[in-house]
Amino acid sequence: MRKIIRTAIATSSSGDLTLAAADANNDLYLLAIHVQAGGTTSVKVTDGTTDQTGAVPLAAGGQPLGLSHNPGGWARAAAGKPIVLNNSAAIAISGVAVIAVGAPENAF
């Protein structure tokens, strides 16, 4: 049975925020994410080294990044790599992410 991780997103620092630590034996899959910003910034998902999404621009009062549940995952980090959210500016971002440890249904 796969494990599901729900993690809060809350930072005002630029750079990487680890959403799920690396698992030596299992791939990690980003199933859903919602992020709002308190100002102008861009966010992207990486596996610590390789971009898994493009940079998504966010602005205060603007549209949030909202990717609803995708059983196959929006992004994947291979076993031994984390799922990371990169914030391009020192702007407050907040939200939630849902991550599966191990292959979810219909994984790519």
LINCORUR-V209133 format. One record per backbone hydrogen bond with DSSP energy under -0.5 kcal/mol. NH is the residue of the N-H (numbers start at 1). CO is the residue of the C=O. If there is no record, write none. Layout:
# LINCORUR-V209133
[[NH | CO] [NH | CO]]
This chain:
# LINCORUR-V209133
[[3 | 101] [5 | 99] [7 | 5] [7 | 97] [9 | 95] [10 | 8] [11 | 93] [15 | 87] [17 | 85] [19 | 83] [20 | 83] [23 | 81] [28 | 77] [29 | 100] [30 | 75] [31 | 29] [31 | 98] [32 | 98] [33 | 67] [34 | 96] [35 | 65] [36 | 94] [38 | 92] [41 | 39] [41 | 58] [43 | 56] [44 | 86] [46 | 84] [47 | 50] [52 | 45] [53 | 45] [56 | 43] [57 | 55] [58 | 41] [61 | 37] [62 | 59] [65 | 35] [66 | 64] [67 | 33] [68 | 66] [70 | 31] [73 | 70] [74 | 30] [75 | 30] [77 | 28] [80 | 23] [81 | 78] [83 | 20] [84 | 46] [84 | 82] [85 | 17] [86 | 44] [86 | 84] [87 | 15] [87 | 85] [88 | 42] [88 | 86] [91 | 89] [93 | 11] [94 | 36] [95 | 9] [96 | 34] [97 | 7] [98 | 32] [99 | 5] [100 | 29] [101 | 3] [102 | 27] [102 | 100] [107 | 104] [108 | 72]]
